[in-house]
Each structure stands twice: as C-alpha cells, then as structure tokens.
Amino acid sequence: MNKQQLIAAFADKFAGQTGTVYASPGRINLIGEHTDYNGGFVFPGAVQQGIMAVIRPNGTDTVRALSLDLNEYGEWSVNDPNGPKETCLRFVYGVARELIERGVDVHGFDTVFAGDVPLGAGMSSSAALESCFAFGLNEQFGGSISKWDMVLAGQATEHKYIGCNCGIMDQFASVFGQAGKLMRLDCRSREFEYFPFDPKGYRLVLVNSCVKHELAGSPYNDRRRSCENVTKAIQALHPDRKIETLRDCTWEDLEAVNATCSAEDIQRATFVLGEKDRVLAVCDALVKGDYEEVGRQMFRTHEGLSKEYEVSCEELDFLNDIAKECGVTGSRIMGGGFGGCTINLVKDELYDAFTKRAVEAFEAKYGHKPIIIDVVIGDGSRRID
Ligand code: GLA
C-alpha cells in the first residue's frame, strides 16, 4: 500500500475527502531483549516497514476509523469510556484517550490506515500503529506534547487498553528512529544516543518464521512479574539501597535470594542479569568494530531467551541452528518472543547461501516458507507531505 492508494481509500470511504498522511515504523533490536522493563539498555533501530494513516478532523466528537489490512471499521465517541472491541481499533482509541490525558484537545476524526510491517513478527507493528496516531493526532489537534510523551502514550495504550505490560523500547524506536542509525537507550534514565550502524562486510537480515504460538499478553506479563518478584525479594534484604528494577541488582544479590524465590523466577532473573552483561559487551565490541564479538553475544542471547527466559519455540531454535551451521556471525530471536523472527548478522559472502538454506530447510520441516527481510534502518514517526 503506497501513499496514493491510501489517500484513494480514504476518499472512497469518506465522501471524496482528503486528509494528512502520517507514517511510523516498526523496529529491529540488535541486542538487549526483555531489558527495557528491567531498567536496562536496548539497541533498537526503526525499519522502513511501518504503518501509514490518513487523518482528518471531522468537526464532531465521533471517531470513524477503518483498518484496510484487517477490513475492520468502527465508530465511537472520543468520550466513550469503553471504546471499540476490535483490537486494531482499540489502539487508535487508546492513543486518542492517552493524548487527551496529556492535554491534547482531541476531537472526532476520520482515518484510514494500513501497513507493511508483518503482524506477529516481533517487529512491533502495534507500536508503529500507536506512534503513528500519537504523532498524527498531536499535530492535527494542535497539541504540543514531546516525543517522549508520544512514546509514553503508546506504552500506556498497551498497558491500559490492550493488556500487555510492555516496556518502552518499541514505541521509543518508532518515534525517535533515524535512517542509518541504531539507538542505544538507557531505559532507566531515558538517555539515548544515535549510533551510526554500517558494519562493513556484514548485513542484518531477519528470517520471519511466520509462526505465533501464544498471545503476547499473558506469557509476556508472567515474565515481567517474575522479574518484579525477584526485585522485591532483593529489596527486602537491602532496605538501605535504591533498588527499583533488576538493573540495580548484582549476581551476588541474586545468589542471596536463591532459596527464597521460586526456581522459575530465579531462572528468569538469571537471563536478565546475563543480558545486562551482554549488552555492555556489545557496546564495547561496536566501539571497536568487532562484529565477531557482537555475533557471539547474539548467539548467547538466543540461548538465554530459549533456555532461561523460555520465550523461544521449536521453529526459532531450528532457524538459530541453521544459522550456526551456515557459519553466520550472530543470530537470535528478536522481540518479545513466542514466534516471529530471528535477527542475523551475516557476512556478505554468506548471505546467499544462508538465506537459501534457511528457506529450504525450514520449508522442508515445517511446510511453509519463512520470509527473508533485509534490514534497512529507516526514519521514525513523521508526516508525509
Ligand atoms: C516486546 C515489548 C518490548 C520489549 C520486547 C522484549 O517487543 O513490547 O517492550 O520488552 O518485547 O525485549
């Protein structure tokens, strides 16, 4: 779907009218998985795929919204305390409510939206949708909220209207992304820096398994709860220290609560502490241009996500094994888990052999082809003039 087609669909739906077009991307994440809600570091970048929406205030208090991809249409009042039931419309509803809470004078509007970021691939199609409306509605209704407020409005939409207690990585990457640059974000202080990413001789490629085993909400929230349980147990032993998340905890702290926390919670926290170390190792390696080390850490993250955090699945472990067999530099599951893609750091000369083998071997075993997506780091939320 390009901009012209979206504008045509809007005119078709809303009596020949036209509106302003906004876009917001999905994201990749080089390393730092499930660290955002633990106050740690993440390394995301926006991709070129995303969500596009035409938005036009309609002078009433009614929102009229059409999702072209899912063919879902709904109308609701901006003051409606319940909102629509269809998930894709609830994102729009939730973002509008969150903007109002942040002082933006949102009234009724007409909108048509569509996207090319694959759903359930771990590339944050939902954050793309939230950020697109946070950016677009702020501008259309004369708001002056900051980019961080847009990020937080998107995250609050997930928490309050969708039921997923996500961190801030996805919305951050979608709003703040810049072409050609990854971003290293400290999720505790919210300080971040742009990191030009141009690994000479290597490519980043996603292999989308196109499987989604469980709904993102509950197992994701369970993982988060485990981290909070362990944090609380460590806090109780150290009332004198400022301990807010696992970011503030050491390996010794974890050892000290080994007997009091459940084995499952300890296992989850072990992953998070290990991931904290891996992110720092990757930062060092990137500064030195040592991509072999970046790749080794990616494989370790996969191992941790699979065995300790238990958010992988058979198909993703299979893709990871293929990557190893092909001599790929680094490979791991990307995003929340339970399906979706692996992200792979591949030497140029191995790219063709690896992608061919991944597609063929996966299809032979699982009966459908995975989708190869070359990563191009793109821009964040914007108006398309
Ligand atoms: C999902 C969440 C993010 C983050 C990742 C895992 O994408 O939305 O906040 O926790 O999972 O790193």
Residues whose N, C-alpha, C, O or C-beta is under 5 A from the ligand:
A	BS01	GLA	G32 E33 H34 T35 D36 C166 G167 I168 M169 D170 G335 G336
